[in-house]
Amino acid sequence: MAKFVFVYHGGSKPETEAAVAETMAMWKSWLEGMGSDVVDPGNPVGMSKTVYADRVEDNGGANPTSGYTLVNAKDINDALAKAKGCPILKSGGSIEVAEAFEMNM
């Protein structure tokens, strides 16, 4: 099994306590549905900055990250299939899927 990073971009935030509870339940159900393939369920992230050799920008890049998850998958196609069930897609967000390679140091 390989590890894949799901990097979340965008998505709207729930506006009421009931909507927050519903959204959290959807995320919990999706993550639990992947069982032990979830290596790290991740977290949402706050404002990001982009670091360059000569400066730091406050904009977080062209498509700022809104969160992440780390999962095990057989291959990229398996990872993509798992990502397609993510609740962020229902709120207008997107998911970048990339293999995380092991580094022997």
URVENMO-V644108 format. One line per field, one symbol per residue. phi: phi as a letter, one per 20 degrees, with the letter a starting at -180 (. if undefined). Layout:
BEGIN
phi=???
END
This chain:
BEGIN
phi=.deceddecmneefdcfffffffffffffffffelffeebfmbfcegdcdddgdacdeemnfbgfdrbbdcebfafffffffffefffffdneccedbfdefded
END
